[in-house]
């Protein structure tokens, strides 16, 4: 599939997994829950590793992810939520851009991620948008966003989509994503046990459909 390989150096970017949340609704670290026989974050890392020459995990608990063999970076400005995690990922990226994804998206689609990556040249942000709104924790951000993000953080304006009017954004609408992931399962995050069970059911159904083709 086009875009499924690491791109040439002039188009390369970092893949960053945001694992700094407190998992309060789940009651335990959701990144370490099992999904498909592996920990969620482990499966996610396996999906994005072929797509990016650098992988980072943004988290304060380095010991929890030490065995994954990639740098674990704590928030540069603590206690600033998802915006702070994205800011940290971009700041530490070895490349001008980083794809940032939440650690609780077990059905992430490499095809969708590669598509977002390949749209990035010429933009500061590439972000999907569905009927539920923007998907800012499954998006590409450039270092050009850093000064805007830093100003937002210091003003305690932490809603990520407030960034978008300030920069060059490529919005990837739902129909475009569905051409690669018809169920939009790639955006399903698992904050609760019920959502985890729903993700397992969706994965099982999609596997069954593939076998029947």
C-alpha positions in Angstrom: 0.0 0.0 0.0 1.3 3.5 -0.8 2.6 5.3 2.2 3.1 2.0 4.2 6.9 2.4 4.2 9.2 4.9 6.0 9.4 7.9 3.7 12.5 9.5 2.3 14.5 11.5 4.9 13.2 14.9 3.7 9.6 13.7 4.6 10.4 11.7 7.7 8.8 12.5 11.0 8.6 11.1 14.6 5.8 8.8 15.8 4.9 9.7 19.4 2.6 7.8 21.7 1.0 9.9 24.4 0.8 7.9 27.6 0.7 10.6 30.3 -3.0 10.3 31.3 -4.1 9.1 34.7 -6.6 6.5 33.5 -9.0 7.4 36.3 -12.1 6.0 34.5 -10.3 2.7 33.8 -8.9 2.4 37.3 -5.6 1.1 36.1 -3.0 2.1 33.4 -5.0 1.5 30.2 -1.8 1.5 28.1 -0.7 -1.7 29.8 -4.0 -3.6 29.4 -4.0 -6.6 27.1 -5.6 -6.3 23.7 -5.1 -9.0 21.1 -2.6 -10.9 23.2 -0.3 -7.9 23.8 -0.4 -4.7 25.9 -2.3 -1.9 24.1 0.8 0.3 23.9 2.9 -2.6 22.7 0.5 -3.3 19.8 0.3 0.4 19.0 4.1 0.7 18.9 4.3 -2.3 16.6 1.8 -0.6 14.2 3.7 2.7 14.0 7.3 1.5 14.1 7.4 0.7 10.3 6.1 4.1 9.5 8.5 6.4 11.4 12.3 6.4 11.8 11.9 7.7 15.4 9.4 6.5 18.1 8.9 8.4 21.4 6.6 7.6 24.3 5.5 10.7 26.3 5.0 9.6 29.9 6.1 10.4 33.4 6.5 6.8 34.5 9.6 5.7 32.6 9.8 2.4 34.4 6.4 1.2 33.1 7.6 1.4 29.5 11.3 0.7 29.8 11.0 -2.7 28.2 9.7 -1.2 24.9 13.1 -0.1 23.9 12.3 3.5 22.9 12.9 6.8 24.6 10.3 7.7 27.3 10.1 11.4 27.7 8.2 13.2 30.6 6.1 16.3 30.0 8.3 19.3 29.5 5.6 21.4 31.3 3.8 19.1 33.7 0.1 18.9 34.4 -1.0 20.5 31.1 -3.0 17.6 29.7 -3.0 16.3 26.2 -1.8 19.6 24.8 1.3 19.4 27.1 2.0 15.9 25.8 1.8 17.0 22.2 4.0 20.0 22.9 6.6 17.7 24.5 6.5 15.3 21.6 7.1 18.0 19.0 9.8 19.7 21.2 11.8 16.5 21.5 11.2 15.2 17.9 14.3 14.8 15.8 12.3 15.9 12.8 10.2 18.9 11.9 6.9 17.1 12.4 5.5 14.4 14.7 2.5 12.1 14.4 0.9 12.1 17.9 -1.5 9.4 19.0 -3.1 8.6 22.3 -2.0 5.3 24.0 -5.6 4.0 24.2 -6.4 3.5 20.5 -5.9 -0.2 20.1 -7.6 -0.3 16.6 -5.3 2.3 15.1 -4.9 1.8 11.3 -1.4 2.0 9.8 -3.0 2.9 6.5 -4.8 5.9 8.0 -1.6 7.0 9.9 0.5 6.7 6.7 -2.1 8.8 4.9 -2.0 11.6 7.5 1.8 11.4 7.4 2.0 11.7 3.6 -0.4 14.7 3.6 1.9 16.7 6.0 4.2 18.6 3.7 3.1 22.2 3.6 1.0 22.1 6.7 1.5 22.7 10.4 -1.2 20.3 11.4 -2.9 17.4 9.7 -6.0 16.4 11.7 -8.9 14.1 11.0 -12.5 15.3 11.6 -15.5 13.0 12.0 -19.1 13.7 12.9 -18.0 13.8 16.6 -15.5 16.6 15.8 -11.7 16.8 15.5 -9.5 13.9 16.4 -6.5 15.9 17.8 -5.0 12.9 19.5 -4.5 11.1 16.2 -2.8 13.9 14.2 0.4 15.3 12.8 1.9 18.5 14.3 4.9 20.5 13.2 7.5 22.3 15.3 6.0 25.5 13.8 3.2 25.0 16.3 5.5 25.2 19.3 5.3 29.0 20.0 1.5 28.9 19.7 1.3 25.9 22.0 3.6 27.4 24.6 1.5 30.6 24.7 -1.7 28.5 25.1 -0.1 26.4 27.9 1.1 29.5 29.8 -2.4 31.0 29.4 -3.9 27.7 30.6 -5.9 27.5 27.4 -5.5 23.8 26.9 -8.2 22.8 24.4 -6.2 21.6 21.5 -8.5 22.8 18.7 -7.9 26.4 19.7 -4.5 26.0 18.0 -6.0 25.3 14.6 -7.1 28.8 13.6 -3.5 30.0 14.3 -1.7 27.6 11.9 -1.9 25.9 8.5 -4.3 23.0 8.9 -5.1 20.1 6.6 -8.4 18.8 7.8 -9.0 15.1 6.8 -12.8 14.7 6.7 -14.6 11.5 7.7 -15.3 10.3 4.2 -11.6 10.4 3.4 -10.8 8.4 6.5 -13.5 5.9 5.8 -12.0 5.0 2.4 -9.1 3.5 4.5 -11.0 2.5 7.7 -14.7 2.1 7.0 -15.7 1.5 10.6 -13.6 4.5 11.9 -12.4 2.0 14.6 -9.0 3.7 14.4 -10.4 6.6 16.5 -12.0 4.3 19.2 -10.3 5.0 22.5 -10.8 2.9 25.6 -11.3 4.9 28.7 -13.5 2.3 30.4 -13.8 -1.4 30.6 -17.0 -1.2 28.5 -15.2 0.7 25.8 -12.4 -1.9 25.9 -14.9 -4.7 25.4 -16.5 -2.8 22.5 -13.1 -2.5 20.9 -12.6 -6.2 21.2 -16.0 -6.9 19.7 -15.2 -4.6 16.7 -11.8 -6.1 16.2 -13.3 -9.6 16.2 -16.1 -8.6 13.8 -13.6 -7.1 11.4 -11.3 -10.1 11.5 -14.3 -12.4 10.7 -15.2 -10.2 7.7 -11.7 -10.4 6.4 -11.7 -14.2 6.7 -15.0 -14.4 4.8 -13.9 -12.4 1.8 
